[in-house]
Amino acid sequence: MRVVIARFPFDLLKSEVQDAMKGIKPEPVMGESVLIGRRHYPVKQVGEIITRQDRRDFSAGEVTRALSRLGFVCRPAAALVPLTGLTPLETASALLGHPARA
């Protein structure tokens, strides 16, 4: 699928992005993130790897739109706000997107 990031067109496939991220350790997520396999990566990290451009050359929104079009699950930065009133297990479970099981 053709996507445009930082005014440059890229022909990307979901499998190519997955292959490019194999063996790459995710950096700490401080903003928008994308789920690739079982790992959450910052979208800027993924964008840098798949475009081979400096992170300052594109926005997180551009990469998020491109990855969403390819079928990846992207999370906004607001999803990282700490949840209150929950046990540590429930908080961790909610951050991972799965309900806690007792």
All heavy atoms as an XYZ file, in Angstrom:
782
protein
N       0.843     -1.161      0.000
C       0.000      0.000      0.000
C       0.897      1.235      0.000
O       1.900      1.281      0.701
C      -0.895     -0.012      1.246
C      -1.712      1.226      1.390
S      -2.793      1.187      2.821
C      -3.958     -0.043      2.307
N       0.522      2.204     -0.758
C       1.308      3.430     -0.850
C       0.866      4.389      0.253
O      -0.302      4.699      0.386
C       1.130      4.096     -2.207
C       1.968      5.365     -2.351
C       2.018      5.797     -3.776
N       2.931      4.904     -4.489
C       4.055      5.319     -5.055
N       4.394      6.562     -5.026
N       4.827      4.461     -5.673
N       1.842      4.827      1.035
C       1.596      5.809      2.086
C       2.602      6.940      1.927
O       3.674      6.748      1.353
C       1.710      5.187      3.500
C       0.645      4.135      3.715
C       3.080      4.601      3.744
N       2.235      8.119      2.416
C       3.118      9.276      2.334
C       3.509      9.678      3.750
O       2.655      9.928      4.598
C       2.425     10.449      1.609
C       3.320     11.680      1.611
C       2.067     10.054      0.194
N       4.812      9.714      3.989
C       5.357     10.142      5.277
C       6.435     11.167      4.985
O       7.360     10.896      4.211
C       5.943      8.947      6.072
C       4.858      7.899      6.338
C       6.570      9.427      7.373
C       5.362      6.615      6.963
N       6.308     12.342      5.581
C       7.261     13.439      5.379
C       7.381     13.798      3.900
O       8.488     13.998      3.389
C       8.619     13.110      5.983
N       6.254     13.817      3.223
C       6.154     14.166      1.803
C       6.857     13.195      0.859
O       7.076     13.484     -0.302
C       6.662     15.589      1.560
C       5.777     16.636      2.204
C       6.299     17.996      1.981
N       7.466     18.145      2.853
C       8.299     19.144      2.805
N       8.149     20.088      1.936
N       9.318     19.211      3.629
N       7.227     12.020      1.367
C       7.839     10.991      0.529
C       6.899      9.798      0.456
O       6.415      9.320      1.475
C       9.191     10.534      1.086
C      10.269     11.567      0.989
C      10.571     12.366      2.081
C      10.962     11.753     -0.187
C      11.560     13.327      2.004
C      11.963     12.707     -0.277
C      12.255     13.502      0.816
N       6.651      9.264     -0.746
C       5.789      8.080     -0.857
C       6.570      6.794     -0.541
O       7.738      6.664     -0.909
C       5.350      8.103     -2.321
C       6.449      8.820     -3.036
C       7.027      9.802     -2.047
N       5.903      5.897      0.145
C       6.487      4.596      0.476
C       5.480      3.521      0.124
O       4.288      3.665      0.410
C       6.816      4.495      1.974
C       7.885      5.432      2.431
C       7.562      6.677      2.938
C       9.219      5.074      2.350
C       8.543      7.550      3.364
C      10.210      5.945      2.770
C       9.871      7.184      3.272
N       5.944      2.457     -0.493
C       5.108      1.288     -0.749
C       5.416      0.275      0.344
O       6.479     -0.346      0.347
C       5.399      0.691     -2.135
C       4.892      1.589     -3.254
O       3.765      2.090     -3.125
O       5.631      1.799     -4.228
N       4.479      0.132      1.274
C       4.693     -0.734      2.429
C       3.634     -1.817      2.502
O       2.489     -1.608      2.102
C       4.631      0.079      3.728
C       5.671      1.165      3.914
C       5.347      1.976      5.164
C       7.050      0.556      4.041
N       4.042     -2.943      3.015
C       3.117     -4.034      3.329
C       3.220     -4.287      4.825
O       4.265     -4.055      5.438
C       3.484     -5.301      2.566
C       3.408     -5.244      1.057
C       3.955     -6.540      0.455
C       1.971     -5.026      0.619
N       2.140     -4.781      5.399
C       2.135     -5.064      6.834
C       3.256     -6.036      7.195
O       3.969     -5.852      8.179
C       0.778     -5.621      7.243
C       0.631     -5.808      8.729
C      -0.784     -6.209      9.103
C      -0.913     -6.321     10.618
N      -2.277     -6.589     11.043
N       3.444     -7.052      6.373
C       4.481     -8.056      6.660
C       5.885     -7.448      6.598
O       6.773     -7.852      7.359
C       4.367     -9.223      5.683
O       4.525     -8.773      4.350
N       6.097     -6.461      5.719
C       7.405     -5.811      5.633
C       7.705     -5.006      6.900
O       8.836     -5.008      7.381
C       7.460     -4.887      4.418
C       7.458     -5.609      3.101
C       7.383     -4.667      1.911
O       6.989     -3.496      2.071
O       7.723     -5.122      0.812
N       6.685     -4.347      7.427
C       6.868     -3.586      8.660
C       7.164     -4.546      9.818
O       8.060     -4.307     10.626
C       5.630     -2.719      8.963
C       5.759     -2.030     10.317
C       5.416     -1.689      7.863
N       6.425     -5.645      9.880
C       6.654     -6.639     10.929
C       8.071     -7.200     10.853
O       8.752     -7.348     11.865
C       5.625     -7.768     10.839
C       4.228     -7.327     11.206
C       3.178     -8.363     10.862
O       3.321     -9.110      9.895
N       2.103     -8.387     11.645
N       8.530     -7.512      9.641
C       9.884     -8.033      9.454
C      10.945     -7.006      9.854
O      11.965     -7.357     10.445
C      10.109     -8.470      8.007
C       9.315     -9.715      7.641
O       8.862    -10.436      8.556
O       9.135     -9.957      6.425
N      10.692     -5.737      9.523
C      11.657     -4.689      9.847
C      11.789     -4.501     11.357
O      12.861     -4.155     11.855
C      11.239     -3.371      9.197
N      10.710     -4.771     12.097
C      10.730     -4.559     13.545
C      11.161     -5.793     14.330
O      11.330     -5.709     15.545
C       9.352     -4.090     14.018
C       8.928     -2.740     13.447
S      10.149     -1.425     13.652
C      10.141     -1.223     15.414
N      11.361     -6.925     13.660
C      11.820     -8.130     14.350
C      13.206     -7.882     14.928
O      14.095     -7.375     14.257
C      11.870     -9.319     13.401
C      10.528     -9.943     13.185
C      10.634    -11.204     12.369
C       9.242    -11.753     12.140
N       9.220    -12.813     11.165
N      13.374     -8.246     16.188
C      14.663     -8.092     16.834
C      14.953     -6.684     17.330
O      16.005     -6.436     17.890
N      14.034     -5.745     17.129
C      14.213     -4.376     17.591
C      13.561     -4.249     18.964
O      12.383     -4.570     19.131
C      13.563     -3.354     16.621
C      14.073     -3.538     15.205
C      13.741     -1.935     17.140
C      15.444     -3.013     14.944
N      14.330     -3.791     19.928
C      13.804     -3.613     21.283
C      12.988     -2.318     21.343
O      13.478     -1.265     20.926
C      14.949     -3.549     22.280
C      14.496     -3.433     23.702
C      15.675     -3.418     24.648
C      15.177     -3.226     26.074
N      16.275     -3.110     27.010
N      11.744     -2.392     21.841
C      10.935     -1.170     21.926
C      11.509     -0.180     22.929
O      11.972     -0.569     24.002
C       9.567     -1.657     22.407
C       9.601     -3.126     22.379
C      11.016     -3.564     22.296
N      11.497      1.085     22.556
C      11.887      2.138     23.476
C      10.711      2.402     24.417
O       9.583      2.005     24.123
C      12.217      3.405     22.678
C      13.413      3.232     21.774
C      13.624      4.415     20.845
O      12.836      5.383     20.887
O      14.584      4.353     20.070
N      10.941      3.077     25.538
C       9.818      3.410     26.422
C       8.792      4.272     25.682
O       9.146      5.212     24.975
C      10.468      4.194     27.552
C      11.906      3.801     27.521
C      12.225      3.492     26.094
N       7.531      3.931     25.851
C       6.452      4.647     25.163
C       6.071      5.867     25.986
O       5.643      5.741     27.130
C       5.236      3.728     24.945
C       4.093      4.499     24.310
C       5.614      2.536     24.097
N       6.221      7.043     25.398
C       5.869      8.295     26.066
C       4.737      9.026     25.352
O       4.232     10.008     25.856
C       7.086      9.223     26.128
C       8.229      8.656     26.888
S       7.768      8.456     28.602
C       9.246      7.749     29.256
N       4.377      8.575     24.179
C       3.322      9.232     23.399
C       2.511      8.190     22.664
O       2.140      7.164     23.234
N       2.253      8.441     21.398
C       1.483      7.498     20.592
C       2.289      6.218     20.391
O       3.503      6.254     20.264
C       1.136      8.124     19.248
C       0.253      9.345     19.380
C      -0.068      9.977     18.048
O      -0.225      9.242     17.055
O      -0.164     11.204     18.003
N       1.569      5.085     20.351
C       2.255      3.803     20.191
C       1.506      2.925     19.205
O       0.348      3.173     18.883
C       2.376      3.082     21.542
O       1.101      2.722     22.023
N       2.189      1.894     18.739
C       1.613      0.941     17.798
C       1.947     -0.467     18.284
O       3.037     -0.709     18.794
C       2.142      1.180     16.362
C       3.645      1.071     16.283
C       1.485      0.240     15.371
N       0.984     -1.353     18.133
C       1.166     -2.744     18.522
C       1.635     -3.531     17.306
O       0.926     -3.626     16.305
C      -0.148     -3.325     19.056
C      -0.128     -4.784     19.481
C       0.789     -4.973     20.684
C      -1.527     -5.248     19.819
N       2.844     -4.075     17.396
C       3.397     -4.909     16.332
C       3.777     -6.224     16.979
O       4.664     -6.265     17.835
C       4.613     -4.253     15.645
C       4.201     -2.921     15.019
C       5.194     -5.188     14.590
C       5.336     -2.150     14.398
N       3.105     -7.281     16.586
C       3.281     -8.560     17.261
C       2.665     -8.454     18.645
O       1.508     -8.129     18.800
N       3.489     -8.664     19.671
C       3.018     -8.521     21.046
C       3.663     -7.340     21.748
O       3.558     -7.196     22.952
C       3.313     -9.803     21.825
C       2.521    -10.990     21.316
C       2.740    -12.199     22.163
N       4.150    -12.582     22.135
C       4.674    -13.547     22.879
N       3.923    -14.212     23.701
N       5.953    -13.841     22.789
N       4.340     -6.488     20.998
C       5.073     -5.373     21.590
C       4.480     -4.030     21.169
O       4.053     -3.860     20.036
C       6.533     -5.412     21.160
C       7.262     -6.617     21.664
C       8.672     -6.594     21.181
N       9.461     -7.607     21.855
C      10.752     -7.725     21.722
N      11.426     -6.907     20.948
N      11.398     -8.671     22.380
N       4.518     -3.098     22.098
C       4.106     -1.722     21.807
C       5.358     -0.895     21.544
O       6.258     -0.837     22.381
C       3.334     -1.125     22.989
C       1.957     -1.656     23.101
N       0.901     -1.157     22.380
C       1.448     -2.668     23.836
C      -0.188     -1.822     22.683
N       0.112     -2.768     23.567
N       5.402     -0.287     20.377
C       6.525      0.555     19.978
C       6.046      2.000     19.865
O       4.926      2.252     19.420
C       7.048      0.157     18.590
C       7.704     -1.186     18.518
C       6.971     -2.329     18.235
C       9.078     -1.313     18.703
C       7.592     -3.572     18.151
C       9.701     -2.550     18.613
C       8.946     -3.666     18.340
O       9.553     -4.893     18.251
N       6.905      2.968     20.203
C       6.562      4.359     19.900
C       6.483      4.521     18.378
O       7.315      3.972     17.651
C       7.733      5.157     20.461
C       8.438      4.237     21.402
C       8.167      2.849     20.920
N       5.480      5.250     17.898
C       5.316      5.368     16.444
C       6.511      6.061     15.798
O       6.861      5.755     14.661
C       3.996      6.082     16.058
C       2.801      5.249     16.399
C       3.889      7.449     16.666
N       7.160      6.960     16.511
C       8.334      7.633     15.945
C       9.480      6.640     15.736
O      10.214      6.743     14.751
C       8.794      8.769     16.864
C       7.876      9.970     16.856
C       8.164     10.839     15.663
C       7.881     12.283     15.984
N       8.432     13.190     15.004
N       9.643      5.680     16.627
C      10.681      4.661     16.467
C      10.404      3.823     15.227
O      11.296      3.568     14.414
C      10.754      3.764     17.701
C      11.809      2.677     17.595
C      11.818      1.714     18.780
O      10.907      1.702     19.602
N      12.862      0.913     18.860
N       9.158      3.402     15.053
C       8.787      2.598     13.887
C       8.968      3.415     12.610
O       9.517      2.931     11.617
C       7.337      2.075     14.012
C       6.920      1.329     12.754
C       7.191      1.197     15.242
N       8.535      4.676     12.651
C       8.683      5.540     11.483
C      10.133      5.715     11.060
O      10.460      5.698      9.878
N      11.003      5.858     12.039
C      12.428      6.010     11.735
C      12.989      4.761     11.064
O      13.779      4.844     10.121
C      13.193      6.294     13.026
C      14.673      6.526     12.830
C      15.374      6.864     14.126
O      15.149      6.158     15.131
O      16.146      7.839     14.118
N      12.559      3.603     11.513
C      13.084      2.355     10.966
C      12.532      2.082      9.565
O      13.277      1.710      8.663
C      12.793      1.187     11.930
C      13.646      1.366     13.183
C      13.059     -0.156     11.272
C      13.299      0.461     14.325
N      11.235      2.292      9.368
C      10.668      1.941      8.058
C      10.963      2.985      6.984
O      10.999      2.651      5.808
C       9.144      1.663      8.137
C       8.361      2.888      8.577
C       8.865      0.475      9.022
C       6.853      2.708      8.571
N      11.210      4.251      7.385
C      11.497      5.283      6.380
C      12.982      5.587      6.242
O      13.383      6.213      5.273
C      10.780      6.603      6.729
O      11.325      7.137      7.941
C       9.288      6.421      6.840
N      13.775      5.179      7.249
C      15.210      5.485      7.298
C      15.458      6.999      7.306
O      16.434      7.488      6.755
C      15.957      4.835      6.140
C      15.880      3.323      6.197
C      16.742      2.695      5.119
N      16.443      1.285      5.012
C      15.740      0.747      4.033
N      15.303      1.488      3.051
N      15.500     -0.541      4.007
N      14.502      7.727      7.908
C      14.626      9.175      8.041
C      14.767      9.542      9.506
O      14.425      8.756     10.390
C      13.381      9.875      7.487
C      13.180      9.710      6.015
C      11.909     10.406      5.550
O      11.017     10.689      6.334
N      11.828     10.670      4.263
N      15.268     10.738      9.758
C      15.363     11.236     11.115
C      13.953     11.474     11.665
O      13.057     11.873     10.934
C      16.149     12.553     11.120
C      16.501     12.986     12.522
O      15.621     13.606     13.163
O      17.613     12.689     12.984
N      13.769     11.248     12.948
C      12.452     11.385     13.571
C      11.915     12.809     13.497
O      10.716     13.031     13.573
C      12.512     10.978     15.043
C      12.819      9.523     15.227
C      12.933      9.169     16.677
N      13.461      7.806     16.788
C      13.336      7.059     17.853
N      12.721      7.519     18.915
N      13.836      5.852     17.866
N      12.795     13.765     13.370
C      12.350     15.160     13.286
C      11.745     15.488     11.931
O      11.117     16.529     11.771
C      13.523     16.093     13.575
C      14.034     15.951     15.013
C      15.276     16.750     15.210
N      16.367     16.101     14.453
C      17.613     16.504     14.444
N      17.961     17.579     15.123
N      18.533     15.855     13.758
N      11.900     14.609     10.950
C      11.417     14.876      9.600
C       9.943     14.550      9.403
O       9.359     14.923      8.387
C      12.224     14.080      8.569
C      13.666     14.552      8.487
O      13.947     15.695      8.919
O      14.509     13.778      8.005
N       9.323     13.850     10.351
C       7.911     13.481     10.202
C       7.216     13.584     11.549
O       7.861     13.615     12.598
C       7.770     12.059      9.626
C       8.541     11.015     10.379
C       8.010     10.421     11.510
C       9.800     10.622      9.955
C       8.724      9.459     12.208
C      10.518      9.656     10.638
C       9.980      9.079     11.774
N       5.894     13.634     11.494
C       5.117     13.713     12.736
C       4.617     12.323     13.128
O       4.536     11.417     12.292
C       3.929     14.654     12.560
O       2.971     14.074     11.694
N       4.286     12.186     14.395
C       3.723     10.923     14.875
C       2.387     10.649     14.191
O       2.055      9.502     13.906
C       3.553     10.964     16.392
N       1.641     11.698     13.901
C       0.348     11.540     13.229
C       0.476     10.929     11.843
O      -0.349     10.101     11.439
N       1.500     11.336     11.096
C       1.710     10.772      9.763
C       1.960      9.267      9.831
O       1.400      8.498      9.052
C       2.916     11.430      9.084
C       2.725     12.860      8.676
C       3.996     13.433      8.092
O       4.990     13.564      8.827
O       3.974     13.732      6.887
N       2.806      8.866     10.768
C       3.145      7.444     10.898
C       1.931      6.675     11.430
O       1.648      5.566     10.968
C       4.369      7.256     11.818
C       4.702      5.779     11.973
C       5.562      8.015     11.263
N       1.210      7.261     12.371
C       0.021      6.608     12.918
C      -1.007      6.353     11.821
O      -1.573      5.261     11.728
C      -0.601      7.463     14.041
O       0.364      7.625     15.082
C      -1.841      6.813     14.602
N      -1.255      7.350     10.979
C      -2.206      7.172      9.868
C      -1.746      6.072      8.915
O      -2.531      5.226      8.489
C      -2.391      8.489      9.108
C      -3.350      9.441      9.760
C      -3.671     10.627      8.862
N      -2.488     11.448      8.578
C      -2.033     12.389      9.384
N      -2.635     12.633     10.512
N      -0.966     13.091      9.052
N      -0.457      6.068      8.595
C       0.074      5.060      7.672
C      -0.049      3.654      8.266
O      -0.496      2.719      7.590
C       1.527      5.371      7.332
N       0.328      3.511      9.536
C       0.273      2.186     10.163
C      -1.167      1.720     10.364
O      -1.458      0.530     10.233
C       1.035      2.210     11.492
C       2.548      2.413     11.373
C       3.168      2.591     12.749
C       3.202      1.262     10.619
N      -2.065      2.642     10.646
C      -3.485      2.282     10.774
C      -4.031      1.785      9.442
O      -4.790      0.811      9.398
C      -4.299      3.480     11.255
O      -3.935      3.833     12.558
N      -3.649      2.442      8.357
C      -4.096      2.000      7.024
C      -3.569      0.612      6.684
O      -4.206     -0.136      5.949
C      -3.635      2.989      5.952
C      -4.437      4.275      5.959
C      -4.042      5.199      4.846
N      -4.274      4.565      3.555
C      -3.667      4.917      2.420
N      -2.794      5.906      2.424
N      -3.921      4.299      1.303
N      -2.400      0.260      7.240
C      -1.828     -1.066      7.002
C      -2.458     -2.134      7.897
O      -2.187     -3.319      7.725
C      -0.318     -1.037      7.230
C       0.497     -0.284      6.184
C       1.948     -0.162      6.628
C       0.410     -0.985      4.837
N      -3.267     -1.718      8.869
C      -3.967     -2.677      9.713
C      -3.393     -2.861     11.100
O      -3.793     -3.773     11.822
N      -2.474     -1.995     11.513
C      -1.912     -2.084     12.858
C      -2.804     -1.343     13.847
O      -3.495     -0.392     13.482
C      -0.499     -1.481     12.904
C       0.523     -2.302     12.190
C       0.963     -1.946     10.924
C       1.047     -3.442     12.765
C       1.908     -2.695     10.252
C       1.993     -4.211     12.106
C       2.422     -3.832     10.846
N      -2.755     -1.776     15.101
C      -3.516     -1.126     16.164
C      -2.636     -0.044     16.766
O      -1.553     -0.328     17.280
C      -3.927     -2.136     17.252
C      -4.631     -1.439     18.398
C      -4.797     -3.225     16.663
N      -3.108      1.196     16.682
C      -2.359      2.327     17.223
C      -3.101      2.877     18.432
O      -4.328      2.904     18.457
C      -2.208      3.417     16.170
S      -1.260      2.885     14.732
N      -2.321      3.318     19.424
C      -2.891      3.895     20.639
C      -2.500      5.361     20.726
O      -1.335      5.698     20.511
C      -2.351      3.188     21.877
C      -2.851      1.807     22.053
C      -2.183      1.232     23.259
N      -3.130      0.478     24.052
C      -2.818     -0.127     25.169
N      -1.598     -0.043     25.640
N      -3.712     -0.797     25.832
N      -3.446      6.210     21.079
C      -3.105      7.626     21.259
C      -2.331      7.836     22.549
O      -2.310      6.970     23.430
C      -4.473      8.307     21.330
C      -5.400      7.245     21.802
C      -4.857      5.938     21.255
N      -1.716      8.989     22.684
C      -0.945      9.296     23.891
C      -1.848      9.345     25.116
O      -1.414      9.060     26.222
C      -0.220     10.623     23.715
N      -3.108      9.683     24.965
C      -4.044      9.769     26.088
C      -4.249      8.417     26.757
O      -4.637      8.359     27.918
C      -5.380     10.322     25.614
N      -3.988      7.329     26.061
C      -4.172      5.994     26.637
C      -3.121      5.704     27.702
O      -3.244      4.740     28.444
C      -4.098      4.935     25.548
N      -2.117      6.555     27.821
C      -1.045      6.331     28.777
C      -1.274      7.034     30.108
O      -0.462      6.937     31.007
C       0.285      6.801     28.184
C       0.690      6.092     26.908
C       1.941      6.739     26.339
C       0.936      4.627     27.174
N      -2.397      7.751     30.241
C      -2.691      8.442     31.491
C      -2.902      7.413     32.586
O      -3.645      6.446     32.408
C      -3.954      9.321     31.320
C      -4.351      9.943     32.639
C      -3.705     10.372     30.262
N      -2.242      7.554     33.731
C      -2.381      6.558     34.791
C      -3.836      6.441     35.258
O      -4.528      7.431     35.421
C      -1.503      7.088     35.922
C      -0.689      8.173     35.350
C      -1.335      8.620     34.086
N      -4.274      5.238     35.464
C      -5.614      4.974     35.938
C      -5.599      4.973     37.459
O      -4.692      4.431     38.086
C      -6.105      3.627     35.404
C      -6.101      3.497     33.879
C      -6.463      2.092     33.474
C      -7.067      4.487     33.271
N      -6.594      5.582     38.066
C      -6.633      5.649     39.522
C      -7.736      4.758     40.048
O      -8.701      4.451     39.357
C      -6.872      7.091     39.994
O      -8.097      7.550     39.415
C      -5.740      8.006     39.573
N      -7.594      4.369     41.310
C      -8.615      3.557     41.945
C      -8.567      2.094     41.562
O      -9.501      1.350     41.836
N      -7.511      1.656     40.919
C      -7.387      0.264     40.509
C      -6.205     -0.375     41.229
O      -5.248      0.296     41.611
C      -7.186      0.159     38.999
C      -8.297      0.713     38.111
C      -7.874      0.634     36.654
C      -9.600     -0.026     38.327
N      -6.266     -1.675     41.362
C      -5.140     -2.401     41.911
C      -4.008     -2.402     40.884
O      -4.252     -2.155     39.695
C      -5.518     -3.858     42.240
O      -5.789     -4.541     41.016
C      -6.708     -3.935     43.177
N      -2.778     -2.675     41.302
C      -1.680     -2.725     40.331
C      -1.935     -3.730     39.202
O      -1.613     -3.471     38.053
C      -0.472     -3.125     41.172
C      -0.788     -2.628     42.542
C      -2.278     -2.785     42.678
N      -2.554     -4.873     39.525
C      -2.872     -5.861     38.495
C      -3.886     -5.310     37.509
O      -3.730     -5.449     36.292
C      -3.409     -7.148     39.130
C      -3.933     -8.197     38.149
C      -2.808     -8.709     37.259
C      -4.595     -9.337     38.880
N      -4.919     -4.639     38.008
C      -5.942     -4.074     37.128
C      -5.375     -2.942     36.276
O      -5.708     -2.824     35.096
C      -7.120     -3.560     37.962
C      -7.921     -4.665     38.616
C      -8.926     -4.140     39.628
O      -8.708     -3.053     40.194
O      -9.933     -4.829     39.842
N      -4.495     -2.125     36.851
C      -3.866     -1.048     36.099
C      -3.007     -1.604     34.974
O      -3.110     -1.164     33.823
C      -3.002     -0.162     37.027
O      -3.821      0.367     38.053
C      -2.357      0.968     36.245
N      -2.174     -2.590     35.285
C      -1.323     -3.193     34.270
C      -2.163     -3.849     33.185
O      -1.875     -3.728     31.994
C      -0.382     -4.204     34.900
N      -3.215     -4.523     33.589
C      -4.089     -5.193     32.638
C      -4.782     -4.188     31.731
O      -4.882     -4.378     30.528
C      -5.123     -6.029     33.391
O      -5.926     -6.733     32.503
N      -5.245     -3.076     32.298
C      -5.906     -2.060     31.500
C      -4.938     -1.417     30.510
O      -5.303     -1.130     29.367
C      -6.508     -0.989     32.418
N      -3.702     -1.184     30.939
C      -2.700     -0.605     30.032
C      -2.369     -1.550     28.886
O      -2.024     -1.118     27.793
C      -1.431     -0.240     30.798
C      -1.575      0.965     31.740
C      -0.329      1.107     32.587
C      -1.847      2.224     30.955
N      -2.471     -2.853     29.140
C      -2.223     -3.830     28.083
C      -3.450     -4.067     27.211
O      -3.376     -4.726     26.203
C      -1.768     -5.160     28.698
C      -0.396     -5.127     29.355
C      -0.133     -6.434     30.088
C       0.682     -4.880     28.322
N      -4.592     -3.510     27.645
C      -5.792     -3.613     26.829
C      -6.589     -4.883     27.048
O      -7.406     -5.250     26.229
N      -6.365     -5.556     28.162
C      -7.093     -6.795     28.453
C      -7.687     -6.695     29.850
O      -7.051     -6.186     30.760
C      -6.167     -8.020     28.390
C      -5.509     -8.166     27.060
N      -6.181     -8.582     25.943
C      -4.243     -7.935     26.666
C      -5.348     -8.610     24.927
N      -4.156     -8.214     25.339
N      -8.876     -7.222     30.058
C      -9.450     -7.189     31.399
C      -8.692     -8.116     32.346
O      -8.197     -9.160     31.941
C     -10.889     -7.671     31.198
C     -10.861     -8.433     29.927
C      -9.768     -7.836     29.086
N      -8.600     -7.700     33.600
C      -7.928     -8.524     34.612
C      -8.806     -9.720     34.947
O     -10.012     -9.622     35.033
C      -7.670     -7.696     35.873
N      -8.193    -10.858     35.102
C      -8.909    -12.078     35.479
C      -8.478    -12.467     36.877
O      -7.295    -12.519     37.181
C      -8.595    -13.200     34.505
C      -9.091    -12.895     33.121
C      -8.813    -14.043     32.196
N      -8.873    -13.549     30.836
C      -8.447    -14.208     29.799
N      -7.937    -15.395     29.947
N      -8.545    -13.695     28.608
N      -9.438    -12.777     37.701
C      -9.114    -13.156     39.077
C      -8.903    -14.652     39.187
O      -9.339    -15.439     38.430
C     -10.235    -12.729     40.011
